[in-house]
Amino acid sequence: MAGRRRLGRQFGWLWASYAVSAYGSGLGFGALPLIAVLVLHAGPAEVSALSAVGPAVGALIAVPLAPWVEFRRKRPVMIMMDLARCAAMATIPVAYAFGWLSFVQLLMVSVVVAAAKIAFNAASGACLKALVRPDDLLVANARFESTNWSSIAVGPPLGGAAIGLFGPVTTVVADALSYLLSAVGITAVRGQEEAPRTTGKSPVRAGALLDGWRHILGHPGLRPLYLNHMLVTGLIMATEPLLAVLLLRRLGFPPWQYALAFAAPCVGGLIGSRLARRAVARFGRHWVFRTVGTLRAIWLIGLAFVRPGVVGLVTVMAVELAIIINMSLYSPVLATYRLEHTPGHLVARTLSAWSIGQQASIAVLTALAGLLADATSPRTALTVVGLLILTTPLLLPRPDQTSRNEPEHPDATSHVAGTARPR
């Protein structure tokens, strides 16, 4: 691959908008639970509810939003969702300044942000499919993936330092401003969008709410990938609160070591995302799904063997690094396959269904893992989660499932943008 692949100025604006929002969210990572603990003195049950119930309710609200997004121009929807997240987050520092902040408000903000994020991602996927050529989709998705992991590597440590220096709502202000800047960046994406095609029926009819799931579950390749993704993502995310209790309470790790254990391995996201295009070119897409998809799952069991001290810290970092490298290589390939195999008139509903299923899986599996940890111990729960994820490669698709129904022109059914792909 000679030089850096150019995807055009319009993609550059979209990427820049994503980057500023991702880094703002990185700075604000974990801000709401932290505010609940430091400002409202919330207990474990309330913090767990904020982390699980808020996003789960947001995912439920996103169900009727999916067809609404589908049948509207996508860039105005993205701007609207950014502004909604900005407004919701901005209520927190205002309420804090006047002494009005409450747990109910934090929960409502969590719901709004979760629902708006799903709607935004659905619209942005459709927008991306219209902005870049089909053979550039993998490169574009890999750049988003690398940006996401770099924001996680840099944002939380800087956010923690900012909270220590300037107070508990500092990173919330930064996150709100990042959504505002993202909305401004999206307005710079040029090109006239066609009005999406409609069938003449109400876009929010009962059947339209399920069209995304019908497409996923009816497609021989997307169906196993969807089920596998839900379980893998849910099980990996379920380990986060378990590790927090194990490392900070049981093993006595200082907070800075805990933050380092999760931030430093995120550099693996830059490695994996840069390898994605080369891996597909050399080994093929199905090899990535089967081999890399399996490698995502085999490392998590290592967290059950963490011990105190430097050895334990290195163990966590090594496990996280291995998982992240494989996830960041796998994810852009999956995202590209999903866009290529989804007709343009179903992109928003399919991406919404995908995100809703993922969010529901995370909420359910996190809650179950927490109950198991309460009944036994965090280490036992980590062991069970690590063993369960070893079964997930059984859900990965066979070669005939991902090679069937390959689109001759992956973007031929996209009706999002009316202009030629800007270069």
ZILINTA-V657914 format. One record per residue. N is the residue number from 1. PSI is psi in degrees with one decimal (none if undefined). NEAR is the number of other ideal C-beta (glycine too) atoms within 8 Angstrom. Layout:
BEGIN
<<N/PSI/NEAR> <N/PSI/NEAR>>
END
This chain:
BEGIN
<<1/111.4/5> <2/116.4/2> <3/-178.6/4> <4/130.2/3> <5/129.6/7> <6/128.2/5> <7/4.0/10> <8/157.3/11> <9/-36.8/6> <10/-41.0/11> <11/-36.6/13> <12/-41.2/9> <13/-40.1/12> <14/-42.7/15> <15/-42.9/12> <16/-40.1/9> <17/-42.4/15> <18/-41.8/12> <19/-46.4/10> <20/-36.7/12> <21/-41.1/13> <22/-41.9/11> <23/-33.7/12> <24/-42.1/17> <25/-32.5/12> <26/-43.3/14> <27/-37.1/15> <28/12.9/14> <29/124.5/11> <30/13.5/7> <31/-40.4/14> <32/-47.9/12> <33/-36.9/11> <34/-43.4/10> <35/-39.0/16> <36/-38.7/14> <37/-49.1/10> <38/-36.1/7> <39/-44.1/9> <40/-3.1/11> <41/42.9/6> <42/149.7/10> <43/177.8/6> <44/-39.3/5> <45/-41.4/6> <46/-40.4/11> <47/-41.0/12> <48/-40.9/11> <49/-41.0/10> <50/-38.0/16> <51/-27.7/10> <52/-48.9/12> <53/-42.9/9> <54/-56.1/16> <55/-34.6/14> <56/-43.4/11> <57/-37.9/10> <58/-40.0/18> <59/-37.9/16> <60/-42.2/8> <61/-31.3/10> <62/-17.1/15> <63/-55.1/10> <64/-17.0/9> <65/-26.3/12> <66/-53.1/18> <67/-29.7/15> <68/-43.6/10> <69/-40.9/15> <70/-41.2/15> <71/28.1/8> <72/158.0/9> <73/138.2/9> <74/-36.7/15> <75/-42.4/12> <76/-35.0/8> <77/-44.0/13> <78/-42.9/14> <79/-43.5/11> <80/-42.2/8> <81/-36.8/13> <82/-44.8/16> <83/-35.6/11> <84/-42.3/10> <85/-39.0/15> <86/-47.2/13> <87/-41.5/9> <88/-46.6/12> <89/-34.5/14> <90/-22.1/10> <91/-23.4/10> <92/-53.7/14> <93/-31.7/11> <94/-48.2/8> <95/-36.5/11> <96/-41.8/13> <97/-33.5/6> <98/2.4/6> <99/23.8/5> <100/-2.5/7> <101/136.5/11> <102/164.2/8> <103/-37.5/10> <104/-39.7/6> <105/-44.8/12> <106/-40.4/16> <107/-41.7/12> <108/-40.3/9> <109/-42.3/14> <110/-40.4/13> <111/-48.2/13> <112/-45.2/12> <113/-40.6/12> <114/-45.6/15> <115/-43.7/13> <116/-34.3/14> <117/-42.8/12> <118/-44.9/16> <119/-41.3/15> <120/-47.8/13> <121/-36.1/10> <122/-45.5/17> <123/-39.5/15> <124/-32.5/12> <125/-43.2/13> <126/-39.4/15> <127/-43.3/15> <128/-42.9/14> <129/-31.5/14> <130/-25.5/13> <131/-32.7/14> <132/156.8/12> <133/155.6/7> <134/-39.5/9> <135/-2.0/5> <136/-3.2/10> <137/-41.3/15> <138/-42.2/13> <139/-44.4/10> <140/-46.2/13> <141/-34.6/15> <142/-34.8/13> <143/-39.3/11> <144/-41.9/12> <145/-44.5/16> <146/-37.1/13> <147/-42.1/12> <148/-47.7/10> <149/-35.1/16> <150/-33.8/12> <151/-34.3/13> <152/-34.2/13> <153/-39.0/11> <154/-39.1/10> <155/-55.7/15> <156/-43.3/13> <157/-42.1/10> <158/-37.5/10> <159/-40.7/16> <160/-41.2/10> <161/-40.0/8> <162/-39.5/12> <163/-40.6/13> <164/-34.6/5> <165/-39.2/6> <166/-3.7/5> <167/167.7/5> <168/-21.3/10> <169/6.8/11> <170/-48.7/12> <171/-24.4/13> <172/-40.5/14> <173/-44.5/10> <174/-41.3/13> <175/-43.6/14> <176/-43.3/15> <177/-34.0/10> <178/-36.2/14> <179/-37.7/15> <180/-45.1/11> <181/-36.5/12> <182/-43.2/14> <183/-40.7/14> <184/-42.0/9> <185/-38.8/13> <186/-32.6/14> <187/-21.2/8> <188/-12.3/7> <189/117.9/13> <190/170.9/5> <191/131.7/10> <192/128.3/6> <193/134.1/11> <194/150.3/8> <195/130.4/5> <196/146.8/11> <197/142.8/6> <198/162.5/7> <199/0.0/4> <200/-10.3/3> <201/164.6/7> <202/128.4/5> <203/-17.0/10> <204/20.6/8> <205/159.3/9> <206/-41.0/5> <207/-36.1/6> <208/-28.0/14> <209/-26.2/11> <210/0.4/8> <211/-36.0/11> <212/-45.3/15> <213/-37.2/9> <214/-42.8/8> <215/-46.9/15> <216/-50.4/13> <217/-18.6/9> <218/-7.2/6> <219/128.6/10> <220/-28.0/10> <221/-42.0/13> <222/-34.2/14> <223/-54.4/11> <224/-33.8/11> <225/-38.2/14> <226/-49.1/12> <227/-42.1/9> <228/-43.7/13> <229/-42.6/11> <230/-46.0/12> <231/-45.0/14> <232/-49.1/13> <233/-44.5/11> <234/-41.7/14> <235/-40.5/14> <236/-45.8/10> <237/-28.0/10> <238/-19.5/14> <239/-17.3/13> <240/-53.2/8> <241/-31.1/12> <242/-43.4/15> <243/-37.0/13> <244/-45.5/9> <245/-44.5/11> <246/-48.1/13> <247/-44.3/15> <248/-37.0/10> <249/-49.9/7> <250/-41.1/8> <251/-6.6/11> <252/28.4/7> <253/136.2/12> <254/153.9/6> <255/-35.6/8> <256/-34.7/6> <257/-38.6/10> <258/-46.0/12> <259/-41.4/11> <260/-37.8/11> <261/-26.0/14> <262/-28.7/11> <263/-47.7/12> <264/-44.3/10> <265/-14.0/12> <266/-15.5/12> <267/-22.2/11> <268/-25.7/14> <269/-32.5/18> <270/-36.6/11> <271/-52.9/10> <272/-43.5/16> <273/-32.6/16> <274/-22.1/9> <275/-13.4/9> <276/-50.8/17> <277/-40.2/10> <278/-38.6/9> <279/-42.7/13> <280/-42.2/12> <281/-36.2/5> <282/-42.9/6> <283/-18.8/7> <284/156.3/7> <285/-40.1/9> <286/-34.3/10> <287/-40.8/10> <288/-46.4/16> <289/-47.1/15> <290/-50.8/11> <291/-53.9/9> <292/-35.7/14> <293/-34.9/14> <294/-40.6/10> <295/-26.2/10> <296/-29.4/12> <297/-17.5/12> <298/-11.9/8> <299/-23.1/11> <300/-31.3/14> <301/-22.4/12> <302/-24.4/11> <303/-21.5/13> <304/-12.8/9> <305/16.2/7> <306/137.4/12> <307/167.2/8> <308/162.0/6> <309/-166.2/6> <310/-38.8/5> <311/-42.0/7> <312/-41.8/13> <313/-44.5/12> <314/-37.0/8> <315/-48.4/13> <316/-45.2/14> <317/-38.9/12> <318/-43.7/9> <319/-47.5/12> <320/-40.0/12> <321/-45.1/12> <322/-42.6/11> <323/-45.1/13> <324/-39.9/14> <325/-46.4/12> <326/-38.5/13> <327/-42.5/11> <328/-21.7/18> <329/-41.3/15> <330/-42.5/14> <331/-46.3/11> <332/-29.9/15> <333/-43.3/17> <334/-46.0/11> <335/-38.8/12> <336/-45.2/11> <337/-41.6/13> <338/-43.3/13> <339/-41.0/13> <340/-32.2/10> <341/20.1/11> <342/122.1/12> <343/149.7/7> <344/-34.0/13> <345/-0.9/9> <346/1.5/12> <347/-50.6/17> <348/-42.5/16> <349/-35.7/16> <350/-45.6/13> <351/-36.1/15> <352/-45.6/17> <353/-39.5/13> <354/-48.1/13> <355/-39.9/14> <356/-44.2/14> <357/-41.3/11> <358/-45.3/12> <359/-40.3/14> <360/-40.5/11> <361/-43.4/12> <362/-45.4/14> <363/-46.8/13> <364/-48.0/9> <365/-33.8/14> <366/-42.7/15> <367/-44.0/10> <368/-40.6/9> <369/-37.6/15> <370/-41.1/12> <371/-41.0/8> <372/-40.7/11> <373/-37.9/13> <374/-38.0/6> <375/-28.3/5> <376/-94.6/7> <377/159.2/6> <378/-37.6/11> <379/-39.7/9> <380/-43.0/10> <381/-40.8/14> <382/-38.0/14> <383/-45.2/10> <384/-45.2/10> <385/-43.3/15> <386/-36.3/13> <387/-39.5/9> <388/-41.0/10> <389/-20.4/14> <390/-18.5/10> <391/-13.2/7> <392/-28.7/13> <393/-18.6/11> <394/-21.0/5> <395/-8.7/8> <396/147.7/12> <397/152.7/12> <398/163.1/5> <399/-38.8/7> <400/-23.2/7> <401/-37.4/10> <402/-16.3/13> <403/-14.2/7> <404/145.4/8> <405/37.6/7> <406/128.8/5> <407/135.3/8> <408/-38.9/4> <409/95.0/6> <410/-26.8/9> <411/11.2/10> <412/-25.2/7> <413/10.1/7> <414/127.2/11> <415/27.8/8> <416/-48.7/14> <417/138.6/12> <418/-14.8/6> <419/164.7/7> <420/154.9/3> <421/119.9/10> <422/138.7/11> <423/none/4>>
END
